[in-house]
C-alpha cells in the first residue's frame, strides 16, 4: 500500500536528512525584495549549514534550539516590512510556522524533548481554502463533475493500482547533469472543467516537457506557464527509466514502460526518471483527473505531500506558504514544519477586545491571546484544536531585512512608526441624509467608512505591521462594506499609466471579497460614484474565484447591483462573441487566496487601457470603453465587502465557517499608487487585450 511505502520512504528520508545535517548540508533560499531584484540568502537546519548573506562568516545563529533535519527549498520574498515564504513540504508535517529567532534565555526544553519559547509570536500556515474533489469510486460531489482516479480504478481501458501512482524518482532542485521538466497548462477550452465549480491549478490538462524549443512553442500557442515541476537526469542510463506520454480523444496520459504502455496507442518518450531514490529526490507521482465534461489528464507531482494535495484537494491539508510582517531591522526568521497543527484562539485576534455573543466569537487583543498560553505565546492563524502542542520536525533559518519605501507618489506599509492620524467623525455623505449604520471618520491622511455594520463590532488599526480591519455586517444580513481612501489624489491620462498596488489576505466568496475603487469622485466614493466614472477591481465568486474589472459609468455600485464586467478568463472570437477560442494563460486566482496569505493585486490604468497583475504576474489586459473611465484627478480607495454573511456558503471551509462566518478580518499592507508611469512589461501575443463588457445581474 502507498501509505506504508510513504512511511518507509519518509523514515529513510529522515535518516538521510540527519546524516546530511551532520555534514552541515546547505539549502539555498532566494530572497526577493518585491521588485523582481533578488539577492541570495542561505537557509539551513538547526544543527549545521550556513545562515546569512552570501558574504557572511558562514556560522549558524548562536541558538540553543535543538538540532533538526533541514526544511528544504525555502524561499522568501520581502515586500516593505513583510515576508512571504514558501518551502518544500514534508510528508509528516501537519502545519508550518515562522517566528523570529528567540534569545537563548527564552528557550527551554523539557525532558521529553518538548521545546517552549517564552513570549514567542508564531505565524502559521494553516490549511488551504479550496473545495475537495471526489476520490476514486466515491460518487461525484454534487455540482462537481470531476474525480481523481488513483487506487484500483479503470483509466480509459487500463486499471491502475495504487502502487502504480509512483512512476520513479526525480530531483527537487537543479544541479549538474539535470534538466527541468516544465508544466504547461493547455489553452484549449476543453482542457478545463469550465461548467462546474471543481477547478484548480491541477485540473487543467498539462503537457510536461524538457525541450526549451517545445516549451516556447506551447507558450506561443497560449499555454499557461506553470513553471518547473521537477528536475530529471539530462540523459537516460542504467539507473533511469523512461516516462512515456500518449493522447486519445478522452485524455493525455503519462506512464512507464510495462503493461500500461502496451495498452496505450501512439506513445512517445517524454523524459527519463530515476528508477530508485537518491539524495535530494522525491517520488514522481501521478493523479488522473477525470473530467466528466471535458478532456481528462494525468497530473504529475514530486513528493507525497503534493500527491495528496493533487489527489484530494480540499481544506484539510496545509498550505506550503507562510507570512511574516512587521520587520523593523535585519532579522533571522525560523521556519519550521510541525507534527501537529498550531492551536486556534478562543476567538478572533483583533486590535480591540469584544466579548462573544450568540452570533459572534470574542475579539481578543494580543495581550488577551497571550494570556491563554502558559508560555505567553501568540499563534497567528492557528487553525487546529485550542490545546494543540505543535512540535517542530524540520527547520530552516532565513535572514531578511525590511526594504525601503517603494518609489511611489503615495504608499503606506503600516510599519511600526506609521500612524493613521487622529480621526474625527464626519457626515456619512449619503445625499439622502440617511446615515443608518453608516460610520465615516477622517484624519489628515485618510477618509474611512464602514457601511451597514454592527455599531460596536468594527475597527481599523495597525497591528503586526499590517492594517487590520474587522467588522460584522448588521444582523449578519445586510450589505456590509469598508472603505479607506488616502487624501492624496492620482492622475489618469491618455499617454501614461496610473499604477495602483495592494496586498491583502483575500479569501473570497460570493459574499465577501476585497476591492480597489478608482474614481473621479471624492470620498466617500460609495455615495459619490453615481456622479461620475469609476473602475472597480476585485476578486469575486464562490469557487472558482475570479479576478475582475468593472466599469461604472455614472451609476451606483452595490453588492447586488454591480457594474458591467470584463471576462478575463476566456478569449472569444471577435467576429462571433459566442465562440470561445481559448483559456487565458494566467494563474488560477483562488490558489493565491487565503485566510492569512497576502495576495498582491496591481493595476496599471490609462484612459484607454488597463493591465491587471496578480502577485506580480500578468493576469489580464482590457481595452477600456470610451465612457465610464476616470480622466484626470482620481481618488484611489481600498475596501472590502461582507454581504449577508449568514448566507455565505462555507461548507467546504471548516475553519472559516467556524470562526469567521459572521465577521470580516482583513490584513491590508503595502498600499500605494504612482501616476505617469509606463505600461508594465506585457506579452500581448500571450495575453491579448479584451474589450467585451458584460452587464452583471448580481
N, C-alpha and C positions, 0 to 999 in steps of 0.2 A: 504494500500500500504506500501511496505517496507520503502520507503523514509520517510513517516510520522512516522512509528514505530521507525526508526532510530533516527529521530529528537527528538521524545518524550523521547526515552531512553537516548539520549545524554543530554537533559535538566535535567533529573533526575540524570544522572551520574554527571553532573556539580555540582548540588546541594549537592550530596553526597560527592564529592571531596572537596568542600568548607568546609563542616562540618568536614571531616577528617583533612583538613588543619588546621582548628581552634583548633583541638585536637593535633596538632603537630605530624601528622602521618609521618611515615618514609618510604622511599623506598631505597632499597639496590642496590648499583651499584658495580659490580665486576670488579676490575681493574687488568688487566693482563700486566705484564712487557714485553710481546712479546716473552718470552721464556717458556711459559706454567707454570710459577711460579707466581701465582696471590696473591694479597692482597686485603682484603675487604675495600672498601670505601663506604661512605653513601652519597646518593643524596637526596635532599629534595626540597619542594616548596619554593616560596619566602616568605612565612609567617609563617612557622612552620617546625619543624623537626630538623634533625641533618645533618650537613655537615662537613666532615673532616675524619681524620683517626679514627679507632675504639677507640683508647685511648685518643682522643681529648676531649676537655671540653664539647662538645655537643652543643655549641652555633652556631647559624647561622652566616653567614658573616654579618658584620655590613654594611648593604646596604640600601639605600632608594628606591631601586626598589620596585614597588608596589606589594602587595601580589597577588598571582595567585594560582589556583589549581596546584597540583603537576603533573609533567610528570613522568609516572611510567616506571619501567623496564629498567632504564638507566644502560648501561654497557659500560665501557671504556677499551680499550686495548692500552697500551703505548708501543711504539717501538722507542727507541732513544729519539728524541725530538718531536715525533709526536704521535697523539692520534686518534684512530678510535672509534667512539661512535655509539651505537645502542640504541633503546628505543622502548617502546610500543606505536604504533601510535594512534592518536586521530581522531575521525570521522570528526571533523570540520577543521582539520589542512590542509592547502593548501601547506605549506612548513615548514621547520625546520631550525634552525640556532644555531651556537655556537659562543661564544665570551668570552674573558677574563673579569672577574668581574671588572667593572669600579670603579674609585674613585667616592665618592658621589657627589663631586663638578661638575662632568661631567654629572650627571643625572638630567634631568629636565622633569617635567610632565605638560602638558597643561590642561586647564580647561575641555576639552573633554576627558581627560584620556590618550591622546597620549603621549608616552614616547620617548624622544630623548636622545641619548648618544653622547656626543661630541667626535669626532675622533675615534669612535669605529671601530674595524675590525671584520666583521661578515663573517663566513664561512657557506654557505648554502647547504642544501641537494639537492635542485633541483629535477627534475623528473628522473625516471628510463629511461634507453635507451634500450627498448625492443619493438618488434613489437606487435600490437594488435591482438586480437582473434575475430572471428565473434560471435556475440551475438544472442541467441535465434533464431528468424525466419529470421534474415538477411542472405543474401547469403554468402557463404564462400568467404573469401579473396582469390583471385587468387593465386594458388600455396600453399595454407594453409592447406586445408583438415581437419580442426578441428574447432569445435564450442563449446561454453559453453551454456548450457541449464538451465534456472532458472525460467523464467516467462511464465506460460501457455504453457509449452512445453511437448510433449509426450516423456517420457523417457522409451523407450522399453516396452510399454504396460501400463504405468501409466502416466497420465497427472498431472504434478506438478504445484502448484500455487506459486506465489511469497512469500506468507506468509509461505509456507512450506519449504522455504530455511532456516528458523530458526528452529533448532532441539531441542533447550533447552539452557542451560547456563552452562558455565564451568569457572574454575579458571584460572587466568593468571600466578599465582605464586604457588610454592609448599607450603604446610602447613600441619598442623595436620589433620589426617583422610582424606588425599588426596593422590591420586596416579597419576603418569604421564601417559599420553597417547602418545605412541611413533608412529611416522610416518615412514613407511619403504617403499621405492620405489622398486617395483617388478623388478627382474633381467631378466625376460623373454623377448626375442627380440620383442614379440608382445605387450609389455606393454608400448611402447613409440611410438610417431609419428616420425618414422625414415626416412620416404621418402619425407617429406615436411618440410618447414622451421619452422613450428609452434612447438617449443619445449621449454618448460620452466621447472623449478623445479616442478610446479604444473601439468604438462602434463603427468608425469609418473604415472601409476597405483599404488595406495597406499593400504597398509593394516595398520590399526590403532589398536594397541594392548596395553594392560596394563600388561600382563604377561611377567616377565623378561625371563622366560623359552622360551616362544613363540618368543620373540624378538631375543634371542640368536640363536634360530633355524633358523629364517629368515635371520639373518646376516650370518650364516654359509652357507646358500644357495646363498649368493651373493647379497642379497637385499641391496639397498642403505640406509644408516642411515641418515634420515632427522631430527633426534633429537626429542625433546619433543615438541609436537604440542600444548598441553594444559594440564590442570590437572582436574581430576574429583573426586567425592566422592569415598572413598575407599569401601563403601558398599551402596547398594540400600536401600531406605527407603520411608517414606511417602512423602518426598519433592523431590523425584527423579523420573525419567522415564528412561526406557531402550532404548538405541540405538541399533538397530539390523543391521546385515550385511548379504548379500547373494550374490552369484555369479551365472551367467549363461554363455552361450557361447559368449555373447557380452560384459559383463561388470561386475564390482563389485559395489554394492550399499550399502548405509547406510541410515537408515530411522527409525523413531519411530514406536511404536505400532499404529495401526489405518488402514486407507484404503489402504495405500501402502503396509503395511505388509501383508494384505490379498491378495494382487496381486502378491507378490513375492513367489518364491519356495525355500525351503531349508534354511530358515533363521536361524541364531544363534544370541544369545545376545552378543554384543561386549563390551559395558560399560554403566554405568549409568551416567546421567547428571541431573543437577538441573532443575526442571520444571519452576522455576521463578528466576529472578535475585536476587543476594545478593551482598553485598560489595565485591569488588575485582574480580567480574566475568564479563564476556563478553558473548554475544550470540554466541552459536556454530552454524555455518552456513555452508551450502554445495553448491557446484557448480558442476554440472555434465559436465565432459569433454567428449564430443562426438568425438571419434577418428574414422574418416571415413576410415582409412586404417588399423587400428589395434584394440586393446582392449580399451574400454571406462571405466570410473570410476567416482565415487563421490570424489571430493576433499573437505576435511573438514578444516575449519579455524575458529579461535576465533576472533570475533570482526568485525565491519562493514568495517574498512579500509582494513583489509586483505581480506575480502569477495570481496570488489570492485576490489582489485588488482587481485585476482584469477579469477574473472568473466570477467574483461575487458583486463587485461594485458596492454601493450601499454606504450607510453611515455607521458601520460597526468596525471599521478598520481605520488606522491612524493616518493623518497627513504625514508627508515626508518633508515638511517645511516648518520653520519656526520664525517668530517675530520678536525683536527686541527694540525698545525705543527709550529715548531719554539719555543718550550718551552725552557726557559733559567733558570727557577727556579720553585719551587713549586708554583702552580697556581690554583686558583679556576676558573673553566670554568662554564659559564652559558649556559644551553641547553634549548631551547625554541621551542614550537610549535607555528605556526603563522597562523593568519586568512587570510593573503594574501601572495603572493609569493615575495621572495627577488627580487629587481629590477635588471635588466641586465644593463651592461655598454653600452655606445655608442661606442663599440669597444671591443678589447681583452686586458685583463690585461697582461702586459709584462714588462720585465726588461728594455726595451728601448721604445722610442717614435717614431712612424712612422705614417704619415698621411694615411688616407683612399685613395683608388683609385677605379677604376671601378670594380676591382675583389676582393680586399681585404678590410676588415674593418680596421679602425685605430687601431694601437697598443698603449695602454695607460699605462704610468707608474703609480705607486701607487699614487704619488702626483697629477697627472692629473685626475685619477679616483676619488680621494677625492674631488677635486675642483668642481666636478659636484654635490656634495651633500651639502645641506645647513648646515648640522652639521658636515661636514668633514668625513662622514662615508665611509668605504670601504666595498663593498659587493663582496666577492669572490664566484664565481659560482652562482650569481644571474641569474635566467633564465626567469623572468617574465617582464612585461612592465616596461620601464625605470622609469616611475613615480609612481610605486607601493610603498605604505607606509605600510609595514607589521606591525601588532600589535601582541604581544605575548598573547596567551590564556592559556598556561600552561608552567611550568618552573621547572627545577631541577638544583642543584649545584653539581659539581663534583670536588674534589681535586685531582690533578695529579702532577707529577714531572718528569723531564727528567730522563731517565735511563742511566747508564754508557755505554760507548762504548762496543760493544759485543766482546767476546773473539775470534777474527778472525785475520788471518795474515794481512789482509788489509781490511779496512772498511772506509766508508765515509758517514756521516749523514747530511752534508751541514748545520751544526749548525752555529750560528751567528759568531763564531770565525774561521770557516773553510774558507780557500781560495783555489782557483783552481790553484794558481801560475800565473806567468807572461807568457802569451802566445806569441809566435813568429810564423810567417808564415813559412811553410815548403813546399817542393815539394810535389805534391799530391800523388806520389808513384805509379801512373799508369805506368806499364812497357813500354807502347807505347809512353809515354810522353804526352798523350792527357789529359790535365787538365781542359777541358772546364767545367765551373761552378762547379769545384771541389775545395773546400776550406778546407785546412788542417792547423791546428795550434798545437803547442806543448809547454807544460810548463815542469817544473821539476817534475810534478806529473801525467800529463795526455797527451795522444795523442788524438786529436779530428779531426773529418772530417764531413763536410756537402757535399753531392753529389747532383748535378743537382738541385740546389736550386736558388731562386731569389738572386741576388747579395747583396741587402741591407736588405732583409727580412729573417734574420737568427740571432739567438742569443742563447747563453747558459750562465746562470748566476745564482748564489744562490739568492733566494728570498723566503721570508716567511718560512724559514727553509727547503727548498727543492731546487733541481736544476731544474730551469725552462728552458726548451728547446723549442724554437719556430722557425719555418721555413716554407717556402712555396715552393712547387715543381715548377720548372721553367715553366712559362706559364700554370700552372695547368695541364700539360700534359706529364710529364716525371716521371722516377723512382727516386724520391727524397728519400734521406736517411740521417740519422745521426748516428755517431759512437763516443763513448768515451771509451778509453782504459787506465786503470791505468798502469804505467810503471813497477810496481811490477809484478812478474810472479808467477803463481801457479804451482803445481806439480800433475800429474795424474799417478797413479801407479796401480799395479795389486792387491796389498794386503791392500789398504786403499782407501778412497774416498776424492775427492775434493768437498767441499760444497760451492755453489755459491748462493747468495741471492740478490734480487732486489725488491723494491717497486716502483710502478708507477701507474698513472691513465691510465687505459689500454683499453679505449673504442676502439673497434676493428671492422673492416670490411674486405672485400677482399683487400682493397686498403690502409689500414692504420693499423699498429699494432706495438707493442714494441717487442724487441728481446734481447736475450743473445747469444753471439757467443763465444765458447770456441775453441781455435785453437792452433796448434803447430807453427804457423807463427807469426812474429812480425807485429805490425801495420804499415801501415793501412791495416787491415785484409780484407777489401773489395777488395783490389787489390792483396793480397798475398795468399788468400785461395787456389787458384788453385795450389799452390806449395806444399800443404800438406794436413793435415786432420783437420776436424772441426766438431763440433756439434752445430747446430742452434736450439735454444729453443725459441718458440714464440707462441703467440696467432695468430689466422688467421681465415678467412672466414666471410662472411656475416652470419646473424643469421641462425642457432645456431652457436656460436663461438666455435672454437677448441683450445685446448692447446696441442702443439705437439713438437716432437723432430725429427730433420732431421740429417742425416749423410752425410757429404760432403767429399768424398774420392778423393782428388786431382782434384777438379773441382770448377768452378765458382759458386757462389750463386748470383742470381738476382731475382727480384720480379716476373719475368715471366720465370725464369729458375731455379726453386728451386730443392733442393736435395731430395733423397728418404726419405720418411717419415714413421713413425710408427703410426698405428691406435691404439689410447689408449682408444677409447670409446666402442669398441666391443671385445669380445673374440670369436675366431674361433676354430673349431676342428683341432687339429694338423695333423690328418690323412686326412682331407678334408678341405682345406683352404677356400672353398666357403661356408661351413656350419657354420652359426653363432650360437654359443651356448648360449651366454648371453650378457647383457649390463653391462658395468663396473659400480661399485657402488660408483663412485666419484661424486662430486658436479657438477652441470651444470655451466660451466665456465662463460657463458655470464651473469649469475645472479650476478657474482662477479666483473664485469667490469663497469666502468662509467667515466663520464667527470671529476669528482673531487674525486671519490672513489679511495683510494690507495689499490692496489692488490699486495700481496706478492707472488712472484714466487721464488721457490727454486729448486735447482738441486744438487744431490749427484752423482758424476761421478767417476767410476774407468775405467780401460782399458776394462772391460768386462760387466759392468752393469751400468745403470742409473736409479735413482729414481727421480721422479718429484713430488713436493708438491705445493699445491695451498692454500694460506692463512694458511699455517702451517698444512694442512691436506693432507694425502697421496692421490695422483692423479693417477700415473701410473708408472709401472716398465718396463724397457726394457733390455733384454739381447742383448748386442751390438755385431755387427759383428766383425770378426777377422781383418778386414781392415777398414780404414776410421776414426778410433778413435785416438785422440791425445794421445801420450805417453811421459812422462817426463815433461819438462818445457812447460808451456802453457800460453797464454795470455787470459784474460777474457775481453770481450768487451760488453758494454751495448749500445743498439741502438734503432732505430725507423725507420719506413718506412711510406712515404706518396707518393703514386703511382697514377699518372693520376687522381688527386683529382677532376677534372672537371667531371669525370665519376663515382665518388663514389655515390652509390645508397643510399641516406639518407632520403628517403621519410617517413620512419617510425620514424625519429628522428628530430622533428621540430627545436629544439634548435641548434643541431649540424649542421643541414642543413643551418640555417640562419646565424650562427656565425662562423662556423669552416669548411665550405665546402672546402675552398682552403688553410687552414692553419693548421699546426700541433702545438699542445700545450700540451707538456708532462711535468709532475712534477715527477722527479726521486728522490728517497730518500732511505736511509739505504742500500746502495750498499756494497757488501763485498764478501770475499771468504776466505776459510781456507783449507789448504791441510792436508792430513794424518789423516782424521777423520774416525770414524767407520760409518757403514751404519746406516741410520735412523731406528727407530722402524717401523716395517713393518709386516703386516699380509699377507703372501704370499698365504694363502688359500682364502682370500677375494679379494686380488688384485695381482693375479699372474703376472709374467713377460711375456712379449710377445717379439718376435724377428722378426716378419714379417715386412720387409721394402718394401714399395710400391713406385715405381717411380712416380714422380709428372709430371703433364702436364700443370702446371701453366705458 
